[in-house]
Structure formats: structure tokens, C-alpha cells
């Protein structure tokens, strides 16, 4: 009993020759199918290279192979028929490609299959149970027609599929067949394979599968269910695919990974992976493991690779996803704080907050005139500059870069209606943002300024409109940021409690009562200022129910309470 190897070769014929010779050296006859797309002169040279192995390496009839088309199945049929006819002692036929490579000694594969003489190793699952179909076609690949090439005639392919769906066209599946799918790389017993190839109904089955999409993943997988006595629904070939359905290519730096898989064969090997070819095709390096093939041992690594490719690291963008909005895995990489309205209320608030929390506290990073870095630096980590044109070219990426470049250090910055508002929605949907807002505090600088009141009223109305839009973003049901909002009137009633909350949110610790607090600006007369705005027709509602200070002339001295003297 022995194992016959069917090789489907398309490219890299020099590597295919090395692998074929390795199979023969291990005691396995080889039948090679060379894609008809390969130039005849190149094929002849390749065929001549095996003159010293006549009788051990044979070449079958050539077919034109194209991805997703019938040619690959026809090639496997022709090569398998020649194998069964020419080598009567073959008990199993192993289908491989020219880019496949044995990972374990060939003798160990032969021994493994000899101990399982009636077992067929072919991945075979119904369409309802297959999670890896890519492209939106699962059961439809068996009920629609696909006369056009998916790669060369993509528009015709898509339009013809849409037309069939629109008119309700459905092909009839041959009686007795239940469509199954799986990896095209199988290892079948002689009995099962010969039953498939010699079935009286084979013309009917072939005619049907010629119009199935990607028939190499369903033809043998479906028909083996009719004849196999015992199916192991798995492939002995390690073949991994990415999220787009494209096969992973193994390079030299995957050497240890391939060894850990314990699989007999791996696909797809990079033709220039000199280290892999010199290692696995060297008999001196071959070690008999006796272990069961277990690709699941490295599935975790592949899953992480796919996740890294599709999602990336939080706050770090990659070229393949950068142009697509909302494809990022988090806008920023670490928590940060946004303080709205505090510098307007307190003197020297930034250094006080830095002292209390140990964080890096910036000014208004999105100020219209310059980027107010901590200490008003002109440049910051990662070559960030205070130039507003560079910042405003992509305001979101400016913040993303700032947080990424300062990993391990908490960042905080001020925000106000007088800043560039392009970041309002981005801040709201960033799960790392912790935002504290004192609404209406933008009016304090106006109150302190000595300007024409008509101009102040107009500016106050505009700032209130901007802040109201910003608050709508923060309160959106789609927002992910942690937001705390106080009206100015509520904040001034108990400023220490609010400051305590801000500090604890930034440090992540429950602290005792704050020992010191920043000095609040003198707000004497502020209530009257708000009343004057109302009198001029502007309603400052974001401050809350702020009390109006009584005029000095109306201050009536309160009578003293009587007391007794003994």
C-alpha cells in the first residue's frame, strides 16, 4: 500500500520539480497536471527534467485552469484517472498543488494513511454550516449559472447574477445530491475516488458542476458523501485564508509556525522562501513525530493576524483603512480629558489641575489662532506643531497623534465655543474621552471685557448657539464619551464637589476632600450682566438660573436681632 500524489502546477515550475522529487524519494508516485496557460516550450522543458524518473512521475492531459472555473476539477479528474490506472498499488490519492510543501517525512504520511485504510480526508460541510464563504454566494452558487469569469469579466458576472435573481431563475440540483463545500485539497481512498470517477451518472454530475461557482470546492466534497464509508471532514493540508478569502502565503519567517502545526503538508509557500525549502525538503532535518495533525494549534495566531489587519490597534491607523470613515479601532489609544469652561471661571486653572492629577494639562488645542500646548510650547511630542493650518488639515488625526505620541501620560485640554468646532462629534463618539462641561461660562470673558455692549450681545448669541450645538453632539445617543455637564449656576453653588469629581475621573482614584482649590474670578455684577443681555433681547439660558445681584443703592440694612444682657 502506498500514497499517490496528484500535483496541480501553475507557476514556479522549478519549485514544483523539487517537491515532486521529494515525494518520489519518499516512495510516492506522482502525476502532474500543468496548466494549459503555461507556454508549451516551458512545459516541454519541465517535462524533460523528469526523464530520470520515468515510470515514477507522469504527466496527464492538460486543461486550462482559471480560478472559480471548471478547469481545476477537470485537471484533478484527469490526473486521478491516470494515477489509478498506472499505479494499482496506490491506496490513497493525495491532491496537492505545485506550491504545497511536505512538512513531515513522507514515510510518516504513508504510515498514517496505512493505519486508516478506509478513511477519506476531505473537508465536506453543507452550505448552512460553512462560515468561510466570501462574496455573498453560498447556496446560490449551486442554483444559479456562472458562465462568466469572476476575475476577467466581473461586470458581466455581477449583472448576470443580478438578472437571475430578478427573474427568479433556479437550477435544479441533480436528484440524490446534497451540496457540500470545503477545501479543495483532499486525500481520498482508491475506492471512493474510483467510485466518483466511474459513476454511470458522472456526465450528469459534470454537466451540472460546470456551471457551479468555484466547483473545485464542491465537486469532490459533494460526491464523496455518496460513496465514502468513513469521512474525516478535515484536510491534511494546512491552508489558511484571510478575511477576503485569499490564501495566506508562508514565508521564511513562518518556519517555526509551520513546525508547530504538525500538519503533513502546507500551502501556499512563497517560491523564494529558500529557508523553508531547504529545511523541509532535507531528509536530515526530518523528524518522525507521530502526532495528529492539529492546525488548531496555530489558529489563534492567524485569528490575531486577521484581527490586526481588519481592526488594527486602537488609535493607530493603517493605510488600508485610513480613507474609510469609522473603520478605525478607536479614534484614540488611551483615555484623555476635555475640560469645557473651567479656564473661563478660574485663574491659573491649568497648573492647578496638573498639580492635583499629575496629568499633562494643555490649553485650548483647537484655538483658532494657535495650538496651546502645555507651557505654550511651539512643538510637542511626535513633531506636532502649534501651526493651526497643519492641525486643521485633519483635526481628528491631530488629536489621535497627540494621544498616541504620549502613551502612558494622561492628557487633558480645554475646549470652548471660541475654538474650532470640527472636533465636537469626534469627541462625542470617542470612548476614551472624558468630558466635563460648565455651560455658559463663555460669558465670563465677555463680562470682564470693556467693549461695546451691542457687540457683546451679538457675540454672546453666537457663542450660545455654538455651545448648544456642541452639547447636542455630547448628548447624542450615539455618543460613547463619558460626559458630565453642569450649568454655570449649579457649578458655582458647589464648585468643590464638581472639581473633586473632575480630579477623581482623571486619576481613577477616590480621593479625600481637596486641600486647595483654584481661585475663581470675581463674578460680582455678573448676574446683572446677564439681565442686561436679556433686556437687550438676547436670552442667555445655558447659564441656568443665575441670580441677579441687587443694585448697591437698594441694599437695606437688616435690623439686628434683639438679645438679652444679664
C-alpha positions in Angstrom: 0.0 0.0 0.0 1.2 3.5 -0.9 0.1 7.0 -1.4 -0.1 8.6 -4.9 0.4 12.4 -5.2 -1.6 14.4 -7.7 0.1 17.8 -8.3 -1.7 20.7 -10.0 1.1 23.0 -11.2 0.5 26.6 -12.5 3.6 28.6 -11.7 7.1 28.3 -10.2 7.9 25.1 -12.0 11.4 24.9 -10.6 10.0 24.6 -7.1 7.3 22.1 -8.2 10.2 19.9 -9.5 11.9 20.0 -6.2 8.7 19.0 -4.3 7.9 16.2 -6.9 11.3 14.7 -6.5 10.9 14.8 -2.7 7.6 12.9 -3.0 9.2 10.3 -5.2 12.2 9.9 -2.9 9.7 9.2 -0.1 8.2 6.4 -2.1 5.1 8.1 -3.6 4.4 8.0 -7.3 3.4 11.4 -8.7 1.1 12.5 -11.5 1.5 16.2 -12.6 -1.0 18.4 -14.3 0.5 21.5 -15.8 -1.9 24.4 -16.5 -2.5 24.8 -20.2 -1.9 28.6 -19.7 1.8 27.6 -19.3 3.8 28.1 -22.5 4.3 24.9 -24.4 8.1 25.4 -24.6 8.3 25.9 -20.8 6.1 22.8 -20.3 8.3 20.7 -22.5 11.4 21.8 -20.6 9.7 21.0 -17.3 8.6 17.6 -18.5 12.1 16.7 -19.8 13.6 17.5 -16.4 11.9 14.3 -15.1 13.4 11.9 -17.7 15.5 10.3 -14.9 12.2 9.4 -13.1 10.3 7.8 -15.9 7.6 5.5 -14.5 7.5 7.4 -11.2 6.5 10.8 -12.4 3.8 11.0 -15.1 2.0 13.9 -16.9 -1.7 13.9 -17.6 -3.8 15.7 -20.2 -3.6 19.5 -19.7 -6.6 21.7 -19.1 -6.9 25.5 -18.9 -7.3 26.4 -15.3 -8.9 29.6 -14.0 -9.9 30.5 -10.5 -13.6 29.6 -9.8 -14.0 27.7 -13.1 -14.4 24.0 -14.1 -10.8 23.6 -15.4 -9.3 22.8 -11.9 -11.8 20.0 -11.4 -11.1 18.6 -14.9 -7.4 18.7 -14.1 -7.9 16.8 -10.9 -10.1 14.2 -12.7 -7.6 13.6 -15.5 -4.6 13.3 -13.1 -6.6 11.0 -10.7 -7.7 8.7 -13.6 -4.1 8.4 -14.7 -2.9 7.7 -11.2 -5.5 4.9 -10.6 -4.7 3.4 -13.9 -0.9 3.5 -13.8 -0.3 2.7 -10.1 -2.6 -0.2 -9.0 -0.9 -0.4 -5.6 -1.9 3.1 -4.6 -4.4 3.0 -1.8 -4.8 6.8 -1.2 -4.6 9.7 -3.6 -3.4 13.0 -2.2 -4.3 16.2 -4.1 -1.7 18.9 -3.8 -0.5 22.0 -5.7 2.9 23.0 -7.0 3.1 25.5 -4.2 2.4 22.8 -1.5 5.3 21.6 0.7 5.6 18.5 2.9 6.2 19.4 6.5 6.8 16.0 7.9 8.6 12.9 6.5 6.8 11.3 3.6 7.2 7.9 5.3 5.2 9.2 8.2 2.3 10.3 5.9 2.3 6.8 4.4 2.2 5.1 7.7 -0.5 7.4 9.0 -2.8 6.6 6.0 -1.9 2.9 6.1 -3.4 2.8 9.6 -6.6 4.3 8.2 -7.1 2.3 5.0 -10.8 3.2 4.6 -10.8 6.8 5.8 -11.3 9.7 3.4 -9.8 13.0 4.5 -11.9 15.7 2.8 -13.4 18.9 4.2 -17.1 18.5 3.5 -19.9 20.6 5.1 -23.3 21.8 3.9 -23.7 25.4 2.9 -25.7 26.2 6.0 -22.7 25.1 8.1 -19.9 26.8 6.2 -18.8 30.1 7.8 -16.0 30.9 5.4 -17.9 31.7 2.1 -16.8 35.2 0.9 -18.7 37.2 -1.7 -22.3 36.7 -0.8 -22.8 33.4 -2.6 -23.3 30.3 -0.6 -26.3 28.2 -1.6 -26.8 30.3 -4.7 -23.6 29.0 -6.2 -25.4 25.7 -6.7 -28.7 27.2 -8.1 -27.5 29.9 -10.5 -25.5 29.7 -13.6 -22.0 31.2 -13.8 -20.8 31.3 -17.5 -18.7 34.4 -17.0 -15.3 34.7 -15.3 -15.4 36.4 -11.9 -11.9 37.8 -12.4 -11.8 38.6 -16.1 -15.5 39.5 -16.7 -16.5 40.9 -13.3 -19.2 43.3 -14.6 -20.8 40.6 -16.7 -20.6 38.2 -13.8 -22.3 40.5 -11.4 -25.0 41.6 -13.9 -25.8 38.1 -14.9 -26.2 37.1 -11.2 -28.4 40.1 -10.6 -30.5 39.2 -13.7 -31.1 35.6 -12.5 -32.1 36.8 -9.1 -34.5 39.3 -10.6 -36.3 36.8 -12.8 -36.2 34.1 -10.1 -34.1 31.6 -12.0 -33.1 28.5 -10.2 -31.2 25.5 -11.4 -32.3 22.0 -10.5 -29.8 20.1 -8.3 -29.4 16.5 -9.6 -31.5 14.1 -7.6 -29.7 12.5 -4.7 -27.1 15.2 -4.3 -26.8 17.4 -1.3 -24.3 20.2 -2.0 -21.3 20.2 0.3 -18.3 22.6 0.4 -14.8 22.5 1.7 -11.1 22.8 1.0 -10.1 21.6 -2.5 -7.1 19.8 -1.0 -8.2 16.3 -0.2 -6.9 12.8 0.4 -9.3 10.1 -0.8 -9.1 6.3 -0.8 -8.8 4.5 -4.0 -12.3 3.0 -3.5 -14.1 6.4 -3.0 -12.2 8.1 -5.8 -12.7 5.4 -8.3 -16.4 5.3 -7.5 -16.7 9.0 -8.2 -14.7 8.8 -11.5 -16.5 5.7 -12.7 -20.1 6.6 -11.7 -22.6 6.0 -14.6 -24.2 9.4 -13.7 -20.9 11.2 -13.9 -21.8 13.0 -17.2 -24.9 14.4 -15.4 -22.9 15.5 -12.4 -20.1 17.0 -14.5 -22.6 18.9 -16.7 -24.2 20.3 -13.5 -21.0 21.3 -11.7 -19.5 23.0 -14.8 -21.9 25.9 -14.1 -21.4 25.9 -10.4 -19.3 28.7 -9.0 -15.9 27.5 -7.6 -16.6 23.8 -8.3 -13.2 22.7 -7.0 -14.6 23.4 -3.5 -17.8 21.4 -4.0 -17.4 18.7 -6.7 -15.5 16.0 -4.8 -16.8 17.3 -1.4 -20.4 16.6 -2.5 -19.8 13.3 -4.4 -17.6 11.8 -1.7 -20.7 11.8 0.5 -22.4 9.3 -1.9 -19.6 6.7 -1.7 -17.3 7.1 1.2 -17.6 4.6 4.1 -15.8 6.9 6.5 -15.2 10.6 6.1 -12.9 12.7 8.3 -14.2 16.2 7.4 -10.8 17.9 7.5 -7.9 18.4 5.3 -4.4 17.1 6.0 -3.1 20.2 4.2 -2.5 23.4 6.2 -4.3 26.1 4.2 -5.2 29.4 5.8 -7.3 32.2 4.3 -7.7 35.8 5.2 -10.9 37.7 5.6 -11.2 38.3 1.8 -10.9 34.6 1.0 -7.4 34.9 -0.2 -4.8 32.2 0.9 -2.1 33.2 3.3 1.4 32.9 1.9 4.1 31.3 4.1 7.5 32.9 4.1 10.8 32.1 5.7 9.9 33.7 9.0 7.0 31.2 9.3 9.4 28.3 9.8 8.7 27.7 13.5 4.9 28.3 13.0 4.8 25.6 10.3 6.6 23.1 12.5 4.2 23.7 15.4 1.2 22.8 13.2 2.1 19.1 12.9 0.3 19.1 9.5 1.7 16.9 6.8 1.5 19.5 4.0 1.3 23.3 3.9 0.0 25.6 1.2 0.8 28.2 0.0 4.7 28.5 0.1 6.4 31.6 -1.4 8.6 30.4 -4.3 11.6 32.3 -3.0 11.4 31.0 0.6 14.8 29.4 0.4 14.9 28.6 4.1 11.6 26.7 4.1 12.5 24.6 1.0 16.0 23.8 2.3 14.6 22.8 5.7 11.5 20.7 4.9 12.9 19.1 1.8 16.0 17.9 3.6 15.8 14.4 4.9 18.5 15.1 7.5 16.0 17.5 9.2 13.1 15.1 9.0 11.8 14.0 12.4 9.2 11.4 12.9 6.6 13.0 15.2 3.7 10.6 15.3 1.5 13.5 16.3 -2.0 14.0 15.0 -2.2 17.0 12.5 -3.5 19.9 14.5 -3.8 23.2 12.6 -5.9 24.5 15.5 -2.6 25.0 17.4 -1.8 28.0 15.2 -5.4 29.1 14.6 -5.1 31.6 17.4 -2.1 33.3 15.7 -4.0 33.5 12.4 -7.0 34.9 14.1 -4.9 37.6 15.7 -3.3 38.4 12.4 -6.7 38.8 10.7 -8.0 40.9 13.6 -4.9 43.1 13.4 -5.3 43.5 9.7 -9.0 44.3 9.8 -9.2 46.3 13.1 -5.7 47.3 13.9 -4.6 48.7 17.2 -6.7 51.3 19.0 -5.7 54.8 18.0 -3.2 53.6 15.3 -4.3 53.9 11.7 -3.1 51.8 8.8 -3.0 52.7 5.2 -5.6 50.1 4.1 -8.3 51.6 6.4 -7.3 55.3 6.6 -9.6 56.7 3.9 -12.6 54.8 5.2 -14.5 56.7 7.9 -15.4 54.6 11.1 -13.1 51.8 10.1 -10.7 52.7 12.9 -10.4 50.6 16.0 -11.0 53.5 18.3 -10.2 57.1 17.5 -7.5 57.4 20.1 -5.5 54.8 22.0 -5.8 55.9 25.7 -8.2 57.9 27.9 -7.9 61.7 27.9 -9.8 64.6 29.4 -11.6 67.5 27.8 -12.4 70.5 30.1 -15.1 72.9 28.8 -15.5 76.2 30.6 -13.0 75.8 33.5 -10.3 78.3 32.5 -13.0 80.9 32.0 -14.1 80.5 35.6 -10.8 80.0 37.4 -7.4 81.8 37.5 -4.4 79.6 36.7 -6.6 76.5 36.4 -4.2 74.5 34.2 -1.2 74.4 36.6 -3.5 73.7 39.5 -5.1 70.7 37.7 -1.7 69.4 36.6 -0.6 69.6 40.3 -3.7 67.8 41.5 -3.7 65.0 38.9 -0.2 64.6 37.6 -1.6 64.9 34.1 -0.3 67.0 31.2 -2.8 69.8 31.0 -2.9 71.8 27.8 -4.7 75.0 26.9 -7.1 75.3 24.0 -5.6 72.8 21.5 -8.3 73.9 18.9 -8.0 77.6 19.4 -8.4 79.5 16.1 -5.1 81.4 16.3 -2.7 78.8 17.7 -2.4 75.4 19.3 -2.0 76.0 23.0 0.3 73.1 24.1 1.2 72.8 27.8 3.6 75.6 28.6 2.7 77.2 25.2 5.4 75.2 23.5 5.7 75.7 19.8 6.4 71.9 19.2 5.3 68.8 21.0 5.9 65.1 21.0 5.9 63.4 17.6 6.9 66.7 15.9 3.5 68.2 16.4 3.5 71.9 15.8 1.3 74.8 17.0 0.5 75.7 13.4 -3.2 75.8 13.0 -3.1 75.1 9.3 -1.4 71.8 9.9 -3.8 71.0 12.7 -6.9 71.9 10.7 -5.8 69.8 7.7 -7.1 66.8 9.7 -8.2 67.8 13.2 -9.1 64.2 14.2 -5.7 62.9 13.3 -4.0 65.7 15.2 -5.6 64.5 18.4 -5.1 60.9 17.5 -1.3 61.5 17.0 -1.1 63.6 20.2 -2.6 60.8 22.4 -0.5 58.1 20.6 2.8 60.0 21.0 2.2 60.5 24.7 1.1 57.0 25.7 1.5 56.4 29.4 0.8 60.0 30.3 -2.7 61.4 30.9 -3.5 64.3 28.5 -6.1 67.0 29.2 -7.0 70.1 27.2 -9.5 72.9 27.2 -12.4 73.4 24.8 -14.8 76.3 24.3 -17.3 77.7 21.8 -14.5 80.1 20.7 -12.4 77.0 19.5 -12.6 75.2 16.1 -15.7 73.1 16.4 -14.8 70.4 13.8 -14.0 68.0 16.7 -17.3 68.2 18.5 -18.8 65.0 17.0 -15.5 63.1 17.1 -15.0 63.9 20.8 -18.6 62.7 21.5 -18.0 59.3 19.8 -14.6 58.6 21.3 -14.9 56.1 24.1 -11.6 57.3 25.5 -12.8 60.9 26.0 -13.9 62.1 29.5 -15.6 65.4 29.0 -16.5 67.9 31.8 -18.6 70.9 30.8 -19.7 74.0 32.6 -22.3 75.5 30.3 -22.5 79.3 29.8 -19.0 80.1 31.3 -18.0 81.6 27.9 -19.9 84.7 29.1 -17.4 85.4 31.9 -14.7 86.8 29.5 -17.4 88.9 27.8 -18.4 90.2 31.2 -14.8 91.1 32.1 -14.2 92.8 28.8 -14.7 96.6 28.3 -16.4 96.6 25.0 -19.5 98.0 23.3 -22.5 96.2 24.8 -24.2 95.8 21.4 -21.1 93.9 20.2 -21.1 91.8 23.3 -24.8 90.9 22.9 -24.2 89.8 19.3 -21.1 87.7 20.2 -22.9 86.1 23.2 -25.8 85.0 21.0 -23.3 83.4 18.5 -21.3 81.6 21.3 -24.5 80.3 22.9 -25.6 78.9 19.5 -22.3 77.2 19.0 -22.2 75.7 22.5 -25.8 74.5 22.2 -24.8 72.5 19.0 -21.8 71.1 20.9 -24.0 70.0 23.7 -26.3 68.3 21.2 -23.3 66.2 20.0 -22.3 65.3 23.5 -25.9 64.2 24.4 -26.3 62.2 21.2 -27.5 58.6 21.8 -24.7 57.5 19.5 -22.0 59.2 21.7 -19.5 57.0 23.5 -17.6 59.5 25.6 -18.1 59.8 29.3 -19.7 63.3 29.7 -20.5 65.4 32.8 -22.4 68.6 32.3 -23.1 71.4 34.9 -24.9 74.6 34.3 -22.8 77.6 35.5 -25.4 78.4 38.2 -25.3 74.8 39.5 -21.5 74.7 39.4 -21.0 77.9 41.4 -23.3 76.7 44.1 -20.9 73.8 44.9 -17.6 74.2 42.9 -15.5 72.0 45.2 -17.8 69.0 44.7 -17.6 69.4 40.9 -13.8 69.8 41.0 -13.5 66.8 43.2 -15.4 64.8 40.5 -13.2 66.0 37.7 -10.0 65.2 39.6 -11.2 61.7 40.5 -12.3 61.0 36.9 -8.8 61.9 35.7 -6.8 60.0 38.3 -9.2 57.0 38.6 -8.9 57.2 42.4 -11.3 58.1 45.1 -9.6 61.0 47.0 -10.3 62.8 50.2 -11.6 66.3 50.2 -9.4 68.6 48.1 -7.0 70.6 50.2 -6.8 73.5 47.9 -8.8 75.0 45.0 -8.0 77.4 42.2 -9.1 81.0 42.7 -12.4 81.8 40.9 -12.7 85.0 39.0 -14.7 87.8 40.7 -18.3 87.5 39.4 -19.7 90.4 41.2 -22.2 92.0 38.8 -22.3 89.0 36.5 -25.9 88.3 37.3 -26.8 91.9 36.3 -24.7 91.5 33.1 -26.9 88.5 32.2 -30.0 90.5 32.9 -28.8 93.3 30.7 -28.4 90.7 27.9 -32.0 89.7 28.4 -33.1 93.3 28.4 -31.4 93.8 25.0 -33.3 90.8 23.6 -30.8 88.0 24.0 -31.8 85.2 26.3 -28.7 83.5 28.0 -30.4 80.3 29.0 -27.3 78.0 29.2 -26.1 79.5 32.4 -29.0 78.1 34.3 -31.0 80.1 36.9 -28.2 82.6 37.7 -29.3 85.1 40.5 -29.3 88.8 39.7 -27.2 90.9 42.1 -29.3 93.7 43.7 -28.1 97.2 43.0 -25.9 98.7 45.7 -28.4 101.6 46.3 -31.2 99.2 47.2 -29.2 97.5 49.9 -31.4 97.9 53.0 -29.6 97.2 56.3 -31.2 94.3 58.1 -32.4 95.1 61.7 -30.3 93.5 64.4 -31.8 90.7 66.4 -32.6 91.6 70.0 -30.6 89.9 72.7 -30.6 89.8 76.4 -27.9 91.0 78.7 -27.7 89.5 82.2 
